[in-house]
Amino acid sequence: MTLTLTTIPKEKLKNPPLKIHTLGDRDLRQPAKRVSKITDEIRQLAVDMLKTMYSCDGIGLAAPQVGIGKQMIVIDIHPDQPEAAPLVMINPEIKSTGGPQVNGEEGCLSVPSVFMDVVRPDEVVVTYRDLEGKPQKLATSGLLARVILHEVDHLQGVVFVDRVKNQSALNQELSKRGFKMKDVHPLPA
Ligand SMILES: [Zn+2]
């Protein structure tokens, strides 16, 4: 099966193919396993993850968020541009980060309607395999770097709320949306 990612319509489906797990679900906290072979099944998972992401107005989704413990993420920071190809990264590895530490508002399809500031490095270099199994390397900054770091966190069982500094604001936002502070696992600064 060859796959042209640009042919996946960026539309909201009434019934997205995959169900997104939310904060408090154990699947979000398991470290994901490396993908040893890129099969048609993996390619189909990428398509289903993208369709699910577009359906939920997301710009990134990691396999553990749909209950699949594999090192795979999909990203599209231009969901309004039909011709812009999404990114699929298999076995992504952050090789380096750089630039200033920047504050930016983040949300997550696994913590719907909660938006909080998170500090992350502005620049990232990531290696990964694409859907053909070719090794790739990407150096980027700004929003795309932030989304990559957010999604790679998911592969280690880390959710962005774990990185929020303002605990009282986080507590307030989470309880408004029916989430619990006990499901946040704060990271050492
Ligand atoms: Zn997320």
Backbone and ligand atoms as CSV (ligand in chain L), in Angstrom:
chain,resi,resn,atom,element,x,y,z
A,1,MET,N,N,0.861,-1.195,0.000
A,1,MET,CA,C,0.000,0.000,0.000
A,1,MET,C,C,0.890,1.236,0.000
A,2,THR,N,N,0.712,2.067,-0.973
A,2,THR,CA,C,1.385,3.365,-0.914
A,2,THR,C,C,0.361,4.388,-0.442
A,3,LEU,N,N,0.890,5.367,0.211
A,3,LEU,CA,C,-0.006,6.276,0.898
A,3,LEU,C,C,0.375,7.703,0.551
A,4,THR,N,N,-0.589,8.445,0.065
A,4,THR,CA,C,-0.340,9.863,-0.159
A,4,THR,C,C,-1.115,10.615,0.900
A,5,LEU,N,N,-0.362,11.156,1.851
A,5,LEU,CA,C,-1.026,11.762,3.008
A,5,LEU,C,C,-1.853,12.985,2.626
A,6,THR,N,N,-1.470,13.634,1.515
A,6,THR,CA,C,-2.209,14.838,1.122
A,6,THR,C,C,-3.609,14.507,0.624
A,7,THR,N,N,-3.899,13.221,0.384
A,7,THR,CA,C,-5.241,12.883,-0.095
A,7,THR,C,C,-6.214,12.650,1.059
A,8,ILE,N,N,-5.737,12.730,2.291
A,8,ILE,CA,C,-6.644,12.554,3.431
A,8,ILE,C,C,-7.380,13.871,3.659
A,9,PRO,N,N,-8.711,13.854,3.504
A,9,PRO,CA,C,-9.440,15.112,3.670
A,9,PRO,C,C,-9.375,15.618,5.114
A,10,LYS,N,N,-9.175,16.921,5.246
A,10,LYS,CA,C,-9.100,17.530,6.587
A,10,LYS,C,C,-10.509,17.932,6.996
A,11,GLU,N,N,-11.290,16.930,7.348
A,11,GLU,CA,C,-12.698,17.200,7.634
A,11,GLU,C,C,-13.097,16.589,8.970
A,12,LYS,N,N,-14.218,17.086,9.489
A,12,LYS,CA,C,-14.731,16.573,10.759
A,12,LYS,C,C,-15.711,15.444,10.476
A,13,LEU,N,N,-15.351,14.239,10.901
A,13,LEU,CA,C,-16.237,13.096,10.725
A,13,LEU,C,C,-17.147,12.982,11.942
A,14,LYS,N,N,-18.395,12.579,11.671
A,14,LYS,CA,C,-19.341,12.380,12.765
A,14,LYS,C,C,-18.866,11.246,13.668
A,15,ASN,N,N,-18.340,10.207,13.037
A,15,ASN,CA,C,-17.828,9.051,13.779
A,15,ASN,C,C,-16.358,8.835,13.442
A,16,PRO,N,N,-15.452,9.516,14.165
A,16,PRO,CA,C,-14.027,9.323,13.884
A,16,PRO,C,C,-13.635,7.862,14.121
A,17,PRO,N,N,-12.635,7.345,13.367
A,17,PRO,CA,C,-12.294,5.914,13.460
A,17,PRO,C,C,-11.759,5.480,14.827
A,18,LEU,N,N,-11.142,6.403,15.580
A,18,LEU,CA,C,-10.527,6.010,16.851
A,18,LEU,C,C,-11.100,6.818,18.006
A,19,LYS,N,N,-11.070,6.202,19.189
A,19,LYS,CA,C,-11.569,6.870,20.384
A,19,LYS,C,C,-10.382,7.449,21.149
A,20,ILE,N,N,-10.511,8.699,21.564
A,20,ILE,CA,C,-9.407,9.344,22.291
A,20,ILE,C,C,-9.569,9.145,23.794
A,21,HIS,N,N,-8.500,8.662,24.409
A,21,HIS,CA,C,-8.505,8.438,25.852
A,21,HIS,C,C,-8.168,9.749,26.566
A,22,THR,N,N,-8.765,9.940,27.725
A,22,THR,CA,C,-8.592,11.224,28.416
A,22,THR,C,C,-7.831,11.058,29.734
A,23,LEU,N,N,-7.417,12.209,30.276
A,23,LEU,CA,C,-6.633,12.246,31.517
A,23,LEU,C,C,-7.310,11.408,32.594
A,24,GLY,N,N,-6.517,10.548,33.226
A,24,GLY,CA,C,-7.068,9.629,34.215
A,24,GLY,C,C,-7.056,8.202,33.678
A,25,ASP,N,N,-6.984,8.079,32.335
A,25,ASP,CA,C,-6.918,6.765,31.703
A,25,ASP,C,C,-5.481,6.239,31.766
A,26,ARG,N,N,-5.327,4.982,32.177
A,26,ARG,CA,C,-3.979,4.405,32.359
A,26,ARG,C,C,-3.167,4.371,31.066
A,27,ASP,N,N,-3.844,4.177,29.935
A,27,ASP,CA,C,-3.133,4.083,28.650
A,27,ASP,C,C,-2.253,5.301,28.374
A,28,LEU,N,N,-2.659,6.450,28.909
A,28,LEU,CA,C,-1.891,7.680,28.666
A,28,LEU,C,C,-0.575,7.693,29.424
A,29,ARG,N,N,-0.447,6.795,30.409
A,29,ARG,CA,C,0.721,6.824,31.295
A,29,ARG,C,C,1.734,5.720,31.017
A,30,GLN,N,N,1.448,4.883,30.022
A,30,GLN,CA,C,2.376,3.799,29.684
A,30,GLN,C,C,3.388,4.290,28.653
A,31,PRO,N,N,4.693,4.039,28.865
A,31,PRO,CA,C,5.658,4.364,27.811
A,31,PRO,C,C,5.377,3.512,26.566
A,32,ALA,N,N,5.430,4.131,25.393
A,32,ALA,CA,C,5.107,3.429,24.143
A,32,ALA,C,C,6.322,2.638,23.642
A,33,LYS,N,N,6.045,1.579,22.899
A,33,LYS,CA,C,7.118,0.717,22.365
A,33,LYS,C,C,7.504,1.148,20.952
A,34,ARG,N,N,8.783,0.915,20.628
A,34,ARG,CA,C,9.258,1.226,19.276
A,34,ARG,C,C,8.520,0.381,18.241
A,35,VAL,N,N,8.335,0.957,17.063
A,35,VAL,CA,C,7.732,0.224,15.950
A,35,VAL,C,C,8.877,-0.461,15.210
A,36,SER,N,N,8.852,-1.807,15.150
A,36,SER,CA,C,9.991,-2.505,14.549
A,36,SER,C,C,9.844,-2.599,13.042
A,37,LYS,N,N,8.607,-2.711,12.561
A,37,LYS,CA,C,8.403,-2.861,11.123
A,37,LYS,C,C,7.214,-2.007,10.701
A,38,ILE,N,N,7.415,-1.280,9.630
A,38,ILE,CA,C,6.328,-0.411,9.161
A,38,ILE,C,C,5.478,-1.178,8.154
A,39,THR,N,N,4.360,-1.646,8.664
A,39,THR,CA,C,3.468,-2.515,7.889
A,39,THR,C,C,2.267,-1.713,7.405
A,40,ASP,N,N,1.428,-2.367,6.605
A,40,ASP,CA,C,0.179,-1.734,6.163
A,40,ASP,C,C,-0.704,-1.374,7.356
A,41,GLU,N,N,-0.609,-2.197,8.393
A,41,GLU,CA,C,-1.392,-1.939,9.600
A,41,GLU,C,C,-0.976,-0.604,10.240
A,42,ILE,N,N,0.339,-0.380,10.255
A,42,ILE,CA,C,0.874,0.876,10.794
A,42,ILE,C,C,0.427,2.053,9.910
A,43,ARG,N,N,0.484,1.847,8.600
A,43,ARG,CA,C,0.059,2.919,7.683
A,43,ARG,C,C,-1.430,3.237,7.858
A,44,GLN,N,N,-2.227,2.186,8.058
A,44,GLN,CA,C,-3.658,2.401,8.284
A,44,GLN,C,C,-3.887,3.142,9.608
A,45,LEU,N,N,-3.077,2.795,10.614
A,45,LEU,CA,C,-3.195,3.493,11.900
A,45,LEU,C,C,-2.907,4.985,11.722
A,46,ALA,N,N,-1.908,5.311,10.901
A,46,ALA,CA,C,-1.580,6.720,10.648
A,46,ALA,C,C,-2.780,7.437,10.026
A,47,VAL,N,N,-3.415,6.799,9.058
A,47,VAL,CA,C,-4.580,7.394,8.398
A,47,VAL,C,C,-5.707,7.608,9.420
A,48,ASP,N,N,-5.950,6.577,10.229
A,48,ASP,CA,C,-7.036,6.668,11.218
A,48,ASP,C,C,-6.734,7.723,12.276
A,49,MET,N,N,-5.454,7.821,12.659
A,49,MET,CA,C,-5.079,8.853,13.644
A,49,MET,C,C,-5.278,10.247,13.056
A,50,LEU,N,N,-4.900,10.425,11.802
A,50,LEU,CA,C,-5.082,11.743,11.174
A,50,LEU,C,C,-6.568,12.089,11.064
A,51,LYS,N,N,-7.371,11.135,10.612
A,51,LYS,CA,C,-8.816,11.396,10.484
A,51,LYS,C,C,-9.423,11.761,11.840
A,52,THR,N,N,-8.978,11.062,12.879
A,52,THR,CA,C,-9.484,11.322,14.228
A,52,THR,C,C,-9.036,12.702,14.708
A,53,MET,N,N,-7.768,13.028,14.443
A,53,MET,CA,C,-7.233,14.341,14.840
A,53,MET,C,C,-8.008,15.472,14.157
A,54,TYR,N,N,-8.219,15.354,12.843
A,54,TYR,CA,C,-8.955,16.402,12.119
A,54,TYR,C,C,-10.393,16.516,12.636
A,55,SER,N,N,-10.977,15.374,12.970
A,55,SER,CA,C,-12.369,15.377,13.442
A,55,SER,C,C,-12.514,16.116,14.770
A,56,CYS,N,N,-11.431,16.114,15.556
A,56,CYS,CA,C,-11.485,16.716,16.894
A,56,CYS,C,C,-10.811,18.081,16.941
A,57,ASP,N,N,-10.468,18.639,15.769
A,57,ASP,CA,C,-9.835,19.962,15.727
A,57,ASP,C,C,-8.469,19.988,16.390
A,58,GLY,N,N,-7.740,18.887,16.316
A,58,GLY,CA,C,-6.404,18.852,16.919
A,58,GLY,C,C,-5.334,19.178,15.893
A,59,ILE,N,N,-4.129,19.492,16.382
A,59,ILE,CA,C,-2.989,19.695,15.474
A,59,ILE,C,C,-1.898,18.653,15.737
A,60,GLY,N,N,-2.161,17.749,16.673
A,60,GLY,CA,C,-1.220,16.658,16.927
A,60,GLY,C,C,-1.926,15.548,17.686
A,61,LEU,N,N,-1.460,14.320,17.460
A,61,LEU,CA,C,-2.045,13.180,18.175
A,61,LEU,C,C,-0.973,12.092,18.266
A,62,ALA,N,N,-0.865,11.483,19.433
A,62,ALA,CA,C,0.103,10.403,19.650
A,62,ALA,C,C,-0.661,9.096,19.853
A,63,ALA,N,N,-0.073,7.987,19.391
A,63,ALA,CA,C,-0.770,6.696,19.437
A,63,ALA,C,C,-1.283,6.322,20.841
A,64,PRO,N,N,-0.526,6.589,21.930
A,64,PRO,CA,C,-1.070,6.236,23.253
A,64,PRO,C,C,-2.396,6.933,23.566
A,65,GLN,N,N,-2.645,8.069,22.912
A,65,GLN,CA,C,-3.913,8.775,23.151
A,65,GLN,C,C,-5.116,8.015,22.590
A,66,VAL,N,N,-4.853,7.105,21.660
A,66,VAL,CA,C,-5.946,6.277,21.153
A,66,VAL,C,C,-5.780,4.841,21.658
A,67,GLY,N,N,-5.016,4.707,22.746
A,67,GLY,CA,C,-4.907,3.411,23.420
A,67,GLY,C,C,-3.949,2.447,22.748
A,68,ILE,N,N,-3.072,2.970,21.879
A,68,ILE,CA,C,-2.129,2.098,21.175
A,68,ILE,C,C,-0.705,2.455,21.618
A,69,GLY,N,N,-0.048,1.513,22.273
A,69,GLY,CA,C,1.253,1.781,22.888
A,69,GLY,C,C,2.412,1.691,21.927
A,70,LYS,N,N,2.314,2.412,20.817
A,70,LYS,CA,C,3.389,2.427,19.809
A,70,LYS,C,C,3.948,3.830,19.660
A,71,GLN,N,N,5.257,3.894,19.331
A,71,GLN,CA,C,5.915,5.194,19.180
A,71,GLN,C,C,5.579,5.795,17.823
A,72,MET,N,N,4.465,6.464,17.783
A,72,MET,CA,C,4.004,7.048,16.530
A,72,MET,C,C,3.184,8.298,16.833
A,73,ILE,N,N,3.480,9.370,16.082
A,73,ILE,CA,C,2.724,10.613,16.258
A,73,ILE,C,C,2.327,11.172,14.893
A,74,VAL,N,N,1.229,11.894,14.870
A,74,VAL,CA,C,0.827,12.604,13.649
A,74,VAL,C,C,0.638,14.075,14.021
A,75,ILE,N,N,1.007,14.942,13.083
A,75,ILE,CA,C,0.977,16.391,13.335
A,75,ILE,C,C,0.523,17.107,12.076
A,76,ASP,N,N,-0.281,18.145,12.253
A,76,ASP,CA,C,-0.590,19.051,11.140
A,76,ASP,C,C,-0.892,20.419,11.730
A,77,ILE,N,N,0.067,21.332,11.609
A,77,ILE,CA,C,-0.166,22.664,12.177
A,77,ILE,C,C,-0.888,23.571,11.186
A,78,HIS,N,N,-1.261,23.018,10.008
A,78,HIS,CA,C,-2.040,23.798,9.038
A,78,HIS,C,C,-3.328,23.064,8.666
A,79,PRO,N,N,-4.192,22.813,9.661
A,79,PRO,CA,C,-5.405,22.042,9.356
A,79,PRO,C,C,-6.361,22.779,8.411
A,80,ASP,N,N,-6.170,24.099,8.277
A,80,ASP,CA,C,-7.042,24.873,7.383
A,80,ASP,C,C,-6.508,24.945,5.954
A,81,GLN,N,N,-5.316,24.359,5.735
A,81,GLN,CA,C,-4.748,24.393,4.377
A,81,GLN,C,C,-4.799,22.986,3.779
A,82,PRO,N,N,-5.791,22.747,2.904
A,82,PRO,CA,C,-6.014,21.392,2.389
A,82,PRO,C,C,-4.788,20.800,1.697
A,83,GLU,N,N,-3.954,21.638,1.107
A,83,GLU,CA,C,-2.828,21.121,0.319
A,83,GLU,C,C,-1.569,20.875,1.158
A,84,ALA,N,N,-1.563,21.352,2.411
A,84,ALA,CA,C,-0.381,21.160,3.263
A,84,ALA,C,C,-0.365,19.731,3.799
A,85,ALA,N,N,0.730,19.018,3.564
A,85,ALA,CA,C,0.819,17.613,3.991
A,85,ALA,C,C,1.034,17.518,5.500
A,86,PRO,N,N,0.339,16.586,6.143
A,86,PRO,CA,C,0.611,16.356,7.573
A,86,PRO,C,C,1.931,15.613,7.752
A,87,LEU,N,N,2.405,15.570,8.976
A,87,LEU,CA,C,3.627,14.829,9.316
A,87,LEU,C,C,3.238,13.564,10.075
A,88,VAL,N,N,3.847,12.462,9.693
A,88,VAL,CA,C,3.714,11.232,10.479
A,88,VAL,C,C,5.122,10.845,10.907
A,89,MET,N,N,5.329,10.705,12.197
A,89,MET,CA,C,6.656,10.354,12.715
A,89,MET,C,C,6.573,9.035,13.471
A,90,ILE,N,N,7.389,8.088,13.016
A,90,ILE,CA,C,7.474,6.792,13.683
A,90,ILE,C,C,8.813,6.727,14.411
A,91,ASN,N,N,8.782,6.240,15.636
A,91,ASN,CA,C,9.983,6.192,16.497
A,91,ASN,C,C,10.707,7.536,16.566
A,92,PRO,N,N,9.985,8.622,16.820
A,92,PRO,CA,C,10.671,9.923,16.876
A,92,PRO,C,C,11.611,9.988,18.076
A,93,GLU,N,N,12.758,10.622,17.861
A,93,GLU,CA,C,13.731,10.825,18.954
A,93,GLU,C,C,14.166,12.269,18.942
A,94,ILE,N,N,14.043,12.932,20.077
A,94,ILE,CA,C,14.523,14.304,20.197
A,94,ILE,C,C,16.050,14.238,20.326
A,95,LYS,N,N,16.746,14.754,19.315
A,95,LYS,CA,C,18.214,14.704,19.316
A,95,LYS,C,C,18.790,15.878,20.097
A,96,SER,N,N,18.175,17.045,19.956
A,96,SER,CA,C,18.630,18.199,20.726
A,96,SER,C,C,17.521,19.233,20.783
A,97,THR,N,N,17.630,20.103,21.780
A,97,THR,CA,C,16.733,21.250,21.858
A,97,THR,C,C,17.617,22.475,22.033
A,98,GLY,N,N,17.071,23.646,21.681
A,98,GLY,CA,C,17.875,24.851,21.799
A,98,GLY,C,C,17.012,26.091,21.748
A,99,GLY,N,N,17.695,27.236,21.646
A,99,GLY,CA,C,16.972,28.505,21.619
A,99,GLY,C,C,16.486,28.868,23.002
A,100,PRO,N,N,15.745,29.956,23.098
A,100,PRO,CA,C,15.236,30.373,24.414
A,100,PRO,C,C,14.141,29.438,24.902
A,101,GLN,N,N,13.951,29.399,26.210
A,101,GLN,CA,C,12.802,28.710,26.792
A,101,GLN,C,C,11.609,29.651,26.613
A,102,VAL,N,N,10.559,29.170,25.965
A,102,VAL,CA,C,9.432,30.063,25.696
A,102,VAL,C,C,8.141,29.523,26.304
A,103,ASN,N,N,7.336,30.485,26.742
A,103,ASN,CA,C,6.048,30.165,27.333
A,103,ASN,C,C,5.016,30.132,26.207
A,104,GLY,N,N,4.172,29.122,26.183
A,104,GLY,CA,C,3.132,29.089,25.156
A,104,GLY,C,C,1.933,28.326,25.668
A,105,GLU,N,N,0.748,28.714,25.196
A,105,GLU,CA,C,-0.463,28.040,25.638
A,105,GLU,C,C,-0.630,26.721,24.887
A,106,GLU,N,N,-0.929,25.670,25.644
A,106,GLU,CA,C,-1.142,24.366,25.028
A,106,GLU,C,C,-2.483,23.787,25.447
A,107,GLY,N,N,-2.998,22.951,24.564
A,107,GLY,CA,C,-4.165,22.151,24.872
A,107,GLY,C,C,-3.851,20.728,24.446
A,108,CYS,N,N,-4.779,19.816,24.688
A,108,CYS,CA,C,-4.527,18.413,24.352
A,108,CYS,C,C,-5.873,17.733,24.149
A,109,LEU,N,N,-5.961,16.907,23.102
A,109,LEU,CA,C,-7.229,16.223,22.845
A,109,LEU,C,C,-7.592,15.271,23.985
A,110,SER,N,N,-6.609,14.910,24.813
A,110,SER,CA,C,-6.881,14.042,25.961
A,110,SER,C,C,-7.288,14.818,27.205
A,111,VAL,N,N,-7.199,16.143,27.137
A,111,VAL,CA,C,-7.651,16.991,28.257
A,111,VAL,C,C,-8.513,18.099,27.642
A,112,PRO,N,N,-9.649,17.726,27.044
A,112,PRO,CA,C,-10.402,18.692,26.237
A,112,PRO,C,C,-10.813,19.941,27.019
A,113,SER,N,N,-10.723,21.083,26.331
A,113,SER,CA,C,-11.148,22.394,26.840
A,113,SER,C,C,-10.241,22.971,27.920
A,114,VAL,N,N,-9.133,22.316,28.217
A,114,VAL,CA,C,-8.181,22.870,29.194
A,114,VAL,C,C,-6.978,23.422,28.422
A,115,PHE,N,N,-6.719,24.717,28.605
A,115,PHE,CA,C,-5.591,25.370,27.934
A,115,PHE,C,C,-4.732,26.048,28.994
A,116,MET,N,N,-3.444,25.716,29.007
A,116,MET,CA,C,-2.553,26.241,30.038
A,116,MET,C,C,-1.190,26.559,29.430
A,117,ASP,N,N,-0.488,27.512,30.072
A,117,ASP,CA,C,0.862,27.857,29.631
A,117,ASP,C,C,1.865,26.783,30.028
A,118,VAL,N,N,2.741,26.467,29.079
A,118,VAL,CA,C,3.823,25.516,29.319
A,118,VAL,C,C,5.112,26.123,28.763
A,119,VAL,N,N,6.203,25.987,29.511
A,119,VAL,CA,C,7.507,26.486,29.055
A,119,VAL,C,C,8.243,25.343,28.349
A,120,ARG,N,N,8.695,25.641,27.125
A,120,ARG,CA,C,9.470,24.637,26.372
A,120,ARG,C,C,10.563,25.342,25.586
A,121,PRO,N,N,11.605,24.606,25.203
A,121,PRO,CA,C,12.623,25.212,24.331
A,121,PRO,C,C,12.016,25.543,22.963
A,122,ASP,N,N,12.532,26.609,22.341
A,122,ASP,CA,C,11.967,27.078,21.070
A,122,ASP,C,C,12.379,26.208,19.885
A,123,GLU,N,N,13.538,25.547,19.995
A,123,GLU,CA,C,14.071,24.813,18.841
A,123,GLU,C,C,14.248,23.340,19.171
A,124,VAL,N,N,14.050,22.530,18.146
A,124,VAL,CA,C,14.199,21.088,18.339
A,124,VAL,C,C,14.794,20.446,17.082
A,125,VAL,N,N,15.581,19.405,17.309
A,125,VAL,CA,C,16.013,18.537,16.201
A,125,VAL,C,C,15.483,17.148,16.529
A,126,VAL,N,N,14.725,16.590,15.574
A,126,VAL,CA,C,14.099,15.287,15.809
A,126,VAL,C,C,14.435,14.350,14.653
A,127,THR,N,N,14.711,13.093,14.976
A,127,THR,CA,C,14.856,12.074,13.927
A,127,THR,C,C,13.669,11.126,14.045
A,128,TYR,N,N,13.300,10.518,12.936
A,128,TYR,CA,C,12.159,9.594,12.932
A,128,TYR,C,C,12.173,8.798,11.640
A,129,ARG,N,N,11.272,7.845,11.536
A,129,ARG,CA,C,11.056,7.152,10.274
A,129,ARG,C,C,9.726,7.598,9.694
A,130,ASP,N,N,9.700,7.739,8.377
A,130,ASP,CA,C,8.429,8.093,7.736
A,130,ASP,C,C,7.667,6.806,7.400
A,131,LEU,N,N,6.540,6.962,6.757
A,131,LEU,CA,C,5.679,5.794,6.503
A,131,LEU,C,C,6.264,4.814,5.492
A,132,GLU,N,N,7.308,5.259,4.769
A,132,GLU,CA,C,7.996,4.325,3.865
A,132,GLU,C,C,9.153,3.643,4.591
A,133,GLY,N,N,9.368,4.031,5.848
A,133,GLY,CA,C,10.456,3.451,6.616
A,133,GLY,C,C,11.774,4.193,6.448
A,134,LYS,N,N,11.751,5.290,5.696
A,134,LYS,CA,C,12.991,6.065,5.481
A,134,LYS,C,C,13.320,6.893,6.714
A,135,PRO,N,N,14.617,6.895,7.104
A,135,PRO,CA,C,15.005,7.752,8.219
A,135,PRO,C,C,14.938,9.222,7.821
A,136,GLN,N,N,14.428,10.041,8.695
A,136,GLN,CA,C,14.269,11.465,8.428
A,136,GLN,C,C,14.819,12.253,9.601
A,137,LYS,N,N,15.208,13.492,9.309
A,137,LYS,CA,C,15.684,14.389,10.358
A,137,LYS,C,C,15.061,15.750,10.106
A,138,LEU,N,N,14.537,16.362,11.158
A,138,LEU,CA,C,13.888,17.665,11.009
A,138,LEU,C,C,14.390,18.597,12.111
A,139,ALA,N,N,14.835,19.774,11.690
A,139,ALA,CA,C,15.201,20.823,12.645
A,139,ALA,C,C,14.165,21.920,12.482
A,140,THR,N,N,13.512,22.296,13.569
A,140,THR,CA,C,12.452,23.297,13.448
A,140,THR,C,C,12.341,24.101,14.740
A,141,SER,N,N,11.451,25.094,14.693
A,141,SER,CA,C,11.283,25.958,15.864
A,141,SER,C,C,9.837,26.428,15.935
A,142,GLY,N,N,9.534,27.181,16.981
A,142,GLY,CA,C,8.202,27.774,17.110
A,142,GLY,C,C,7.125,26.732,17.367
A,143,LEU,N,N,5.952,26.956,16.772
A,143,LEU,CA,C,4.799,26.098,17.048
A,143,LEU,C,C,5.068,24.634,16.724
A,144,LEU,N,N,5.702,24.381,15.562
A,144,LEU,CA,C,5.937,22.986,15.186
A,144,LEU,C,C,6.842,22.284,16.204
A,145,ALA,N,N,7.873,22.997,16.668
A,145,ALA,CA,C,8.763,22.410,17.686
A,145,ALA,C,C,7.969,22.093,18.951
A,146,ARG,N,N,7.101,23.006,19.339
A,146,ARG,CA,C,6.282,22.815,20.542
A,146,ARG,C,C,5.385,21.582,20.398
A,147,VAL,N,N,4.748,21.467,19.239
A,147,VAL,CA,C,3.844,20.322,19.036
A,147,VAL,C,C,4.635,19.015,19.052
A,148,ILE,N,N,5.801,18.998,18.413
A,148,ILE,CA,C,6.636,17.782,18.416
A,148,ILE,C,C,6.990,17.402,19.857
A,149,LEU,N,N,7.428,18.362,20.655
A,149,LEU,CA,C,7.814,18.066,22.043
A,149,LEU,C,C,6.608,17.569,22.845
A,150,HIS,N,N,5.454,18.187,22.625
A,150,HIS,CA,C,4.214,17.780,23.310
A,150,HIS,C,C,3.868,16.326,22.948
A,151,GLU,N,N,3.938,16.005,21.653
A,151,GLU,CA,C,3.548,14.656,21.214
A,151,GLU,C,C,4.571,13.602,21.643
A,152,VAL,N,N,5.857,13.934,21.572
A,152,VAL,CA,C,6.882,12.971,22.001
A,152,VAL,C,C,6.755,12.714,23.511
A,153,ASP,N,N,6.359,13.728,24.264
A,153,ASP,CA,C,6.065,13.532,25.692
A,153,ASP,C,C,5.046,12.402,25.884
A,154,HIS,N,N,3.997,12.408,25.047
A,154,HIS,CA,C,2.960,11.368,25.178
A,154,HIS,C,C,3.562,9.971,25.067
A,155,LEU,N,N,4.621,9.825,24.257
A,155,LEU,CA,C,5.222,8.500,24.055
A,155,LEU,C,C,5.963,8.021,25.302
A,156,GLN,N,N,6.259,8.957,26.215
A,156,GLN,CA,C,6.889,8.577,27.499
A,156,GLN,C,C,5.844,8.540,28.615
A,157,GLY,N,N,4.586,8.691,28.279
A,157,GLY,CA,C,3.555,8.705,29.316
A,157,GLY,C,C,3.403,10.038,30.012
A,158,VAL,N,N,3.921,11.097,29.383
A,158,VAL,CA,C,3.834,12.443,29.970
A,158,VAL,C,C,2.739,13.244,29.265
A,159,VAL,N,N,1.911,13.929,30.055
A,159,VAL,CA,C,0.845,14.773,29.515
A,159,VAL,C,C,1.215,16.224,29.826
A,160,PHE,N,N,0.806,17.171,28.963
A,160,PHE,CA,C,1.296,18.548,29.121
A,160,PHE,C,C,0.974,19.148,30.484
A,161,VAL,N,N,-0.123,18.718,31.103
A,161,VAL,CA,C,-0.482,19.254,32.426
A,161,VAL,C,C,0.599,18.939,33.468
A,162,ASP,N,N,1.391,17.892,33.219
A,162,ASP,CA,C,2.494,17.544,34.128
A,162,ASP,C,C,3.559,18.642,34.146
A,163,ARG,N,N,3.591,19.465,33.088
A,163,ARG,CA,C,4.621,20.504,32.952
A,163,ARG,C,C,4.117,21.893,33.338
A,164,VAL,N,N,2.852,22.007,33.725
A,164,VAL,CA,C,2.297,23.318,34.077
A,164,VAL,C,C,2.835,23.758,35.432
A,165,LYS,N,N,3.342,24.999,35.474
A,165,LYS,CA,C,3.955,25.502,36.715
A,165,LYS,C,C,2.887,26.002,37.702
A,166,ASN,N,N,1.881,26.684,37.150
A,166,ASN,CA,C,0.863,27.305,38.001
A,166,ASN,C,C,-0.182,26.280,38.454
A,167,GLN,N,N,0.118,25.626,39.582
A,167,GLN,CA,C,-0.721,24.528,40.055
A,167,GLN,C,C,-2.126,24.955,40.447
A,168,SER,N,N,-2.270,26.158,41.021
A,168,SER,CA,C,-3.615,26.547,41.459
A,168,SER,C,C,-4.493,26.860,40.254
A,169,ALA,N,N,-3.915,27.510,39.222
A,169,ALA,CA,C,-4.689,27.775,38.000
A,169,ALA,C,C,-5.042,26.461,37.313
A,170,LEU,N,N,-4.100,25.524,37.352
A,170,LEU,CA,C,-4.352,24.220,36.722
A,170,LEU,C,C,-5.484,23.491,37.436
A,171,ASN,N,N,-5.412,23.494,38.759
A,171,ASN,CA,C,-6.452,22.866,39.570
A,171,ASN,C,C,-7.827,23.414,39.206
A,172,GLN,N,N,-7.886,24.753,39.073
A,172,GLN,CA,C,-9.148,25.415,38.747
A,172,GLN,C,C,-9.682,24.975,37.379
A,173,GLU,N,N,-8.799,25.009,36.387
A,173,GLU,CA,C,-9.203,24.647,35.024
A,173,GLU,C,C,-9.636,23.187,34.941
A,174,LEU,N,N,-8.851,22.308,35.583
A,174,LEU,CA,C,-9.169,20.879,35.520
A,174,LEU,C,C,-10.516,20.585,36.161
A,175,SER,N,N,-10.756,21.181,37.344
A,175,SER,CA,C,-12.011,20.842,38.033
A,175,SER,C,C,-13.211,21.388,37.267
A,176,LYS,N,N,-13.024,22.519,36.571
A,176,LYS,CA,C,-14.100,23.054,35.733
A,176,LYS,C,C,-14.527,22.061,34.658
A,177,ARG,N,N,-13.544,21.280,34.181
A,177,ARG,CA,C,-13.799,20.356,33.065
A,177,ARG,C,C,-13.977,18.917,33.526
A,178,GLY,N,N,-14.046,18.720,34.849
A,178,GLY,CA,C,-14.305,17.380,35.375
A,178,GLY,C,C,-13.076,16.498,35.487
A,179,PHE,N,N,-11.869,17.096,35.419
A,179,PHE,CA,C,-10.644,16.317,35.595
A,179,PHE,C,C,-10.112,16.495,37.018
A,180,LYS,N,N,-9.205,15.583,37.405
A,180,LYS,CA,C,-8.732,15.592,38.802
A,180,LYS,C,C,-7.227,15.842,38.869
A,181,MET,N,N,-6.825,16.639,39.865
A,181,MET,CA,C,-5.400,16.929,40.086
A,181,MET,C,C,-4.605,15.658,40.366
A,182,LYS,N,N,-5.254,14.652,40.952
A,182,LYS,CA,C,-4.520,13.424,41.268
A,182,LYS,C,C,-4.056,12.701,40.002
A,183,ASP,N,N,-4.624,13.044,38.850
A,183,ASP,CA,C,-4.220,12.431,37.596
A,183,ASP,C,C,-3.101,13.219,36.892
A,184,VAL,N,N,-2.650,14.299,37.551
A,184,VAL,CA,C,-1.487,15.038,37.060
A,184,VAL,C,C,-0.252,14.474,37.752
A,185,HIS,N,N,0.806,14.241,36.998
A,185,HIS,CA,C,2.052,13.718,37.566
A,185,HIS,C,C,3.144,14.739,37.348
A,186,PRO,N,N,3.214,15.755,38.244
A,186,PRO,CA,C,4.151,16.865,38.010
A,186,PRO,C,C,5.587,16.382,37.806
A,187,LEU,N,N,6.259,17.003,36.839
A,187,LEU,CA,C,7.645,16.642,36.549
A,187,LEU,C,C,8.556,17.528,37.391
A,188,PRO,N,N,9.701,16.987,37.799
A,188,PRO,CA,C,10.658,17.831,38.490
A,188,PRO,C,C,11.116,18.962,37.556
A,189,ALA,N,N,11.248,20.180,38.094
A,189,ALA,CA,C,11.569,21.350,37.265
A,189,ALA,C,C,12.956,21.204,36.639
L,1,ZN,ZN,ZN,-1.625,15.902,23.900
